[in-house]
């Protein structure tokens, strides 16, 4: 999934708004391809291996991205430690997301990830002391009811990997609340660079723990994806893992451009096009199709998330 980059910008012109929407839709589509690659690889390779190769491949692209957005001096700003700390939260968010991908249908995983805006509302109250009205509270409650409908806890359909999916939404929300503070002083390129460094270091740490295979477990797809021993990749799979680095850098550039030229409140709802790709790719590659409760849960989660974004735009007023 894509890491959204919400930036502050001047009032855009109509053509810039259209350009921003186009960039965001393209960026989301590109990131969705990464989901397909990682889900396909999850049955044969460990997650840390894919993340190491992805992060190494992305480094030169992110250096260029940093160079074009303020230069290398932005990496050693006073806030670099906070950017590093946010990177660890992002690593937790995406690790949970990728482990969910290994076990649950693609559309279900994406929908659970989009509980993020609901958690952002909750965390904004707790951490930022922001006021939240009855309308947004109602949307948050409805969204979590949608999660319950979708995952059906206590039934034979329940898979504990759904907890990882909701955890990815929670930790993603926490990282975005942190970004609200960091975004005032740090560039999106610097945030992405330090996040990539954390991904690389944490993936190497996981490789040192699980690389020998002594903890390997095949009882559940998520556990297998986490604890499988290092596997020498075939040339095609090596290229696929490296492609994830190019995808991450390209997608991030497109998303940053989208939020740079257009209002956040206008383009942010188009992040939910990821839900369309989740359904389409899930059916095309794995013949996955949500059942009736799944569709109801998806509709409620997406509707609640979009409404929260809408109310956030109304509350914030015109862009500064």
N, C-alpha and C positions, 0 to 999 in steps of 0.2 A: 504494500500500500504506500500511497504517497504521503510524505510529511508536509502538511500545509504550511505555507509561509505567509503570514498575515503582516502586511506592511502598511505604513501610513503614507498617503499620497495626496497630491493636490486634486482638485475637482477635474475629472477626466472629461475629454470630449467624446461625443457619441462613437466616432470611429475607433477611439482608444478603448472604449468599453467593449465593443465587438471584438477587437483584437485580444483584449484580456480574456474574454470568455473563450475564444478560440484556443488561446495558449493553454488555459486551464483544462479544457476538455481533452486537448492533445496530450498534455502531461499526465492526466489521469489514465488515459488509454495506454500510454507507454508503461506506466507503473503497473497496470493490470497485467501486462505481459510478463513482468517479473513474478507476479503471483503464480501464473501458470508454470513458469520454469521451476520455481521452488517447490510447488506441489508435485510436479512430475519427478523431481530429484529426491523428494522426501522418502521414497520407498527404497532407495539404494545407497544414499549418502547421508552423512551427518550434517546437521545444520551449520555447525561451526566451520566446516570445510567450505561450504558455499559462501559464508559470510567473510571468511578470510580472503578468498579469491575475489569476491565482489569488492571488498574494501580496498584491496591493493590496486585493483583495476581503476577504481574511482578516484584514487589520490591525484594523479596528474590532471584529471579534468577539474577536480575541485581546486587545485592550485591555480589553474587558469581562471576559474570562477572567482576566486579570491582576488587575483590580480586585477580583474576587470571591475571589481566592486570594492574599491578602496585600497587595494594593495596589501602586501604581507603585514604591514603595521597593524591591520585590524585583528590579526591573530594574537597579538601580544598586548591587547588592551587590558585595562584593569579588571575587566569582567571575564577573563579567560577561565578562571577557576569555576565561576558559575556556569559558563558555557559547557565546561567539562562535566560538571555535576548534572546538568540537563541532559547531556549525552548518555549518561548511565540510565536515566529514567527512560529515554527514548529506546535504549537497547532493551530494557525490560519490556517495553511496549511491543516492539517488533519481534522480539523472541517469542513472546506469548502468542502474537499473531501468526507467526510462521509455524509454530508448533500446533496451533489450531488448524492451520491449513492441511497438515498431514493427516488429520483425523476426520474433519468435518467437510461437508460440501463447500465449494468455493463461495457460493452465494450466502450461505449461512455464516461463514467466517467473516465476510465483508460486512454483513448486517450487524453482527455482534461488535465489530470494530467501530461501527458508527454509533455506538452508545457514547463515544467520546464527547460529543457536544453536550449530552445530558450530564456527564460527569464534570465537564467544564463549568456548567451552571452551579452544581453542588460545591465544587472546589472554590469557585469564585466567592461564594458566600462564606465559606470557612476560612479561606486563606487571604482573600483580598477584601473581605467585608463589604462586598458589593450588594446593593439591594436587588432582590428578585421579587417580581410581582406574582400575583395569583395565576396569571396566564402561563408564565414560564414554568411555575411549579406544577401546574396541571399537565403541561407537555412532558415534563420530566417523569412524572408518575405514570403517565400513559406509555411513555417509551419503555420503562422498565416492566410494565405489564406485558408489552409486546415481546420482551425478552423471555418472560416466563411462558408465554404462549408458544414461542418458537422452540425453546429447549425442553419444555415439559419435564421439569425436575420431578423425580419420584416415579416416573413411568419407565417402561421398557425401552422407550425411544431416547432416553437421556444418555448423553455421553459427557463424562467429566471434562473433556476437552473444551466444552462450552464455557466452563469456568475460566479457562485460559483466554477464550475469546473476549469475555466480559472484562477480564483483567487487562487485556490489551487496550480496551476502551478507557479504563480507569487511569492507567499509567500514561496513555497518550494525553488524556485530559490534563493530568498533572504537568506534563511537559509543556503543553500549550499555555497553561496558566503561568508557568515560569517564563515562557517566551513573551508574554505580555509585558513583563518587567524588563527583560533583556532586550526586546525589540527597540526600546527607546534609545539604547546606546550602542548596540552591536548590529553588524550587518547580517543579512540572511546567509551570505557566503561563509562568514566566520562561524556561525552556528552550525552550518552543514559540515564544514571542515572538521571542527572539534567533535561533532557527533560521529563522523566517519572514523576518526582516530579512536574514539571509545569503542565503536563497533569492532575495529580491528584488534584492539588490546583484549577486549572481553572474549572475542572469538578464539584468540590464541590461548587465553586462560582455559576456556572450555576444551580446547584441543589437548592441552596438557593434562586435564583431568580425565577426559573420556577417550582420548586418541588411541590408547592401547587396547580398548575394547573390554577391559575388565568389568565395567559396569553395564555392558551392553544388555539391553532388554528388548525383546521382540513381542512382549505381551500386549503392547498398545502402540499404535502408529506414532503418537506424539513422543512417547518415551524412546522409541527406537530412533526417531529423528534426532533426538537430543543426545543419546548415549552411545550410538553406533560408533564403532572404531573408524579410524581414518581409512578411506578407500581411494586407491589410485584411480583417478577419473579417466574415462576414455577421452580421446580427442574431442569428440562431439560434446560430451558433458562438460569438459573443461572450458570449451568455448561458451557453453551455455552459462556457466557460473561467472565467467568473465564478462559476458554480455550484461549480467545483472548490474555490474559496476557502471557500464556505459549507460544503461537504462536509468540508474539512480541519478547520475550526473545530468543527463539530458532532461529527465523528468523534472528534477529540481530547478533547472534553468528555466524551463517553461512555466512552472508554477510561480517562481519568483517574478518572472516577467508579467504574468497575469496579475499578480497583486501589486506590482509596481505601477502599471498603467491604468488600472481600473479600481473602482471602489470594492473593498472587501465584502461589503454587504450584498453587492451585486453578483460577484463571481463565486463566492463561497458555496452557495447552494449547488453549483454545478459540480462540486466534488462528489455529489451523490450519483453522478454518472458511473462511478465505480460499481454501483449496485447493478447497473445494466450489464456491464462487462462481466461481473461475477456470475450472473445468470447465464449469459450467452456462452462464455468460455467454459463454465461448469457443464453445460449441456453438450457443447461441441466436443470437448476432450474426454469427459468422463460420463456422459449421459446422466448427469445429476439434474434433478428437477424438484424444486420444493413441493412438499405436499400442501394440503389446504391450511393446516395450522402454521406451516412455515411461511406461506404467502401472507397470511394474516399478520404474523409477527413481523415480517419484513416491512409490510405496509405501515404498521403502527410505529416501528422504530424510525423508519425513514421520515414519515410524516411528523413525528415528534421532533426529530432532529432538525428538519427544515423549519419548523415553526420556532424552535429555539433560536436558530440563526436569524430568522425574520425579526423576532422580538428584540434580539440583540442589536440588529441594525436600527430598529425604531428607537430603542433606548439610547443608542450612541449618537443618533442624529447625523447631520452631514459630516463628511470626512474633513479632517483638518489639513 
